[in-house]
């Protein structure tokens, strides 16, 4: 069970690295610095990594002899599924007055920044 969790978490971490690499290529240097130092971002990464580990455990329970590759992909898949659900929720939230893009958003961390 420990190996299943570790392989699932490893899959989630690799997926998260690729997603953050994509995200950081699209944002300003100020926003990048704010995200890199934000405890919210690291808490979201830890949350998604644990979900990936749980995905590995769930996958190992269903298969009698689950391969390490299967556990790795299951962890990445679980994390990506939850990330996409949270990104959809973040994207569909209405903007509040005064928070339109370009107004005070250079370093403010939003829900969209965490999961998009």
Backbone torsions as a table, in degrees:
resi	resn	phi	psi	omega
1	UNK	NA	-35.2	178.3
2	UNK	-65.5	-41.8	178.4
3	UNK	-63.6	-39.9	179.3
4	UNK	-61.6	-44.2	179.4
5	UNK	-64.5	-45.7	-177.7
6	UNK	-64.1	-41.3	179.4
7	UNK	-67.8	-40.8	176.6
8	UNK	-63.7	-42.3	178.2
9	UNK	-65.4	-38.2	178.0
10	UNK	-63.4	-41.2	176.1
11	UNK	-62.6	-40.3	178.8
12	UNK	-66.9	-40.8	179.9
13	UNK	-63.8	-45.0	179.5
14	UNK	-62.5	-41.8	177.2
15	UNK	-63.1	-39.5	179.8
16	UNK	-66.8	-39.6	178.2
17	UNK	-61.3	-44.2	179.8
18	UNK	-64.9	-42.4	-180.0
19	UNK	-65.1	-43.3	179.3
20	UNK	-66.8	-36.5	177.5
21	UNK	-60.3	-43.6	177.0
22	UNK	-62.8	-46.8	-177.3
23	UNK	-64.1	-43.6	-176.6
24	UNK	-68.6	-22.2	175.5
25	UNK	-73.9	-13.1	-175.3
26	UNK	-107.2	-4.1	-174.2
27	UNK	-114.0	167.4	-179.8
28	UNK	-75.0	164.1	178.8
29	UNK	-62.8	-36.7	179.5
30	UNK	-64.9	-44.0	179.3
31	UNK	-66.3	-39.6	177.4
32	UNK	-58.6	-46.8	179.6
33	UNK	-62.8	-40.8	179.5
34	UNK	-65.9	-41.9	179.5
35	UNK	-67.3	-39.8	-177.8
36	UNK	-64.5	-32.5	-177.5
37	UNK	-94.1	-5.6	-173.3
38	UNK	-80.0	127.7	175.3
39	UNK	-65.3	-26.0	178.0
40	UNK	-62.2	-42.0	-179.6
41	UNK	-64.3	-46.1	-178.4
42	UNK	-68.6	-32.0	175.2
43	UNK	-67.2	-39.7	177.3
44	UNK	-64.9	-40.4	177.9
45	UNK	-63.4	-44.5	178.5
46	UNK	-62.7	-43.2	178.8
47	UNK	-59.4	-47.5	-178.7
48	UNK	-68.8	-32.3	177.0
49	UNK	-67.4	-42.9	177.0
50	UNK	-63.3	-40.2	176.5
51	UNK	-61.2	-39.2	176.6
52	UNK	-62.6	-42.4	176.3
53	UNK	-61.7	-40.8	176.8
54	UNK	-65.8	-34.8	175.3
55	UNK	-61.4	-39.3	175.8
56	UNK	-63.9	-41.0	178.2
57	UNK	-65.1	-45.9	178.9
58	UNK	-60.3	-40.5	179.6
59	UNK	-66.3	-37.2	-179.2
60	UNK	-71.6	-24.6	178.3
61	UNK	-73.4	-30.7	-177.1
62	UNK	-82.3	-29.5	-177.2
63	UNK	-107.6	137.6	179.6
64	UNK	-65.8	-47.2	179.8
65	UNK	-127.3	80.3	-179.4
66	UNK	-78.1	131.9	178.6
67	UNK	-76.5	161.7	178.6
68	UNK	-63.2	-36.1	178.6
69	UNK	-64.4	-40.1	179.0
70	UNK	-63.7	-42.4	179.1
71	UNK	-66.4	-39.7	178.1
72	UNK	-60.1	-49.2	-178.8
73	UNK	-69.0	-35.3	177.8
74	UNK	-63.8	-41.1	177.8
75	UNK	-65.1	-43.1	178.1
76	UNK	-64.4	-41.6	-179.6
77	UNK	-64.4	-41.7	179.1
78	UNK	-63.2	-44.9	-179.7
79	UNK	-64.3	-43.3	-178.7
80	UNK	-66.8	-36.7	177.3
81	UNK	-61.5	-49.9	-179.3
82	UNK	-65.4	-40.6	178.1
83	UNK	-59.5	-43.4	-179.1
84	UNK	-67.2	-37.5	176.2
85	UNK	-63.3	-46.7	179.7
86	UNK	-66.3	-35.1	176.8
87	UNK	-65.6	-38.8	178.0
88	UNK	-65.0	-41.6	178.0
89	UNK	-63.4	-44.5	-179.3
90	UNK	-64.8	-40.5	-177.2
91	UNK	-69.2	-30.3	-176.1
92	UNK	-92.8	4.3	175.1
93	UNK	-77.1	134.4	178.3
94	UNK	-69.4	145.5	177.4
95	UNK	-76.1	141.6	176.5
96	UNK	-86.2	154.7	178.5
97	UNK	-59.2	136.3	178.7
98	UNK	89.1	-1.0	-179.6
99	UNK	-114.9	17.3	178.2
100	UNK	-61.0	154.5	-177.6
101	UNK	-60.3	139.4	179.8
102	UNK	98.2	-13.4	-178.1
103	UNK	-110.0	97.0	176.1
104	UNK	67.8	25.6	-176.8
105	UNK	-108.3	10.5	-177.0
106	UNK	-64.9	-38.3	-177.4
107	UNK	-126.0	-2.3	179.6
108	UNK	-74.5	129.8	180.0
109	UNK	-90.1	124.3	179.5
110	UNK	-114.4	169.9	177.4
111	UNK	-60.1	-36.8	177.2
112	UNK	-63.8	-35.7	179.1
113	UNK	-66.0	-31.7	-177.8
114	UNK	-74.1	-36.5	-170.2
115	UNK	-121.7	0.4	176.1
116	UNK	-95.0	NA	NA
